Amino acid sequence: MTEGSFIHRFEPAHAAGSPPLLLLHGTVGDENDLLGLGKMISPGSALLSPRGRVLEHGMPRFFRRLAEGVFDEADVRRRAQELGDFVTEARKQYGIAAPVAVGFSNGANIAAALLLLRPDVLAGGILLRAMVPLSDPPPADLAGKPVLLLSGQADPIVPAGNSARLAALLSQAGASVTHRVLPAGHQLSQADLTLARDWIGSVEAKAA
Ligand code: MLT
């Protein structure tokens, strides 16, 4: 990997046919955070898990924000490009296919930005508690890409209208979006794991 790349963990695949996962942690997390989640939802998948390069009071994130839910959009754009370049390079280094992103909170928001700004980088995404990352995204071609968006009905950070707008934005770009609103807050629940696991299974079955 070139200098200035992302600190990351990589775990090779244990089963042929399982899509590689790009694990994107939330604020306060790091590259170790979602490895367990990745193994639970797709036990055979290769796992690529970078650490966000922006620090907020010492805590890693994937882009700068001005306040909770208010993003520095120039930074979102720049960081999504950096992450897209990292994934492209990591795919060559580790010999993996385009990954399905699994992002939580800030990680889900950068995954949404990556889908909109670099549609070729990801094979799809599981966006857990995501928000619209850009007020004026460029037109993207996400034709046929599967996206699972799981929102919390009582999420104090993501208003219901915002996640509905994200679902509409991704659908308009051609993605095949499944949006479920769960009886949960911002934190993940057992239902998130079950739905994510079943969804990955259906994506694998279609790809086979
Ligand atoms: C963000 O900054 O991406 C969202 O506010 C979610 C969070 O990280 O709390």
Boltz pocket constraint, residues with backbone or C-beta under 6 A from the ligand:
constraints:
  - pocket:
      binder: B
      contacts: [[A, 26], [A, 27], [A, 65], [A, 67], [A, 68], [A, 69], [A, 70], [A, 105], [A, 106], [A, 107], [A, 109], [A, 129], [A, 157]]
      max_distance: 6.0
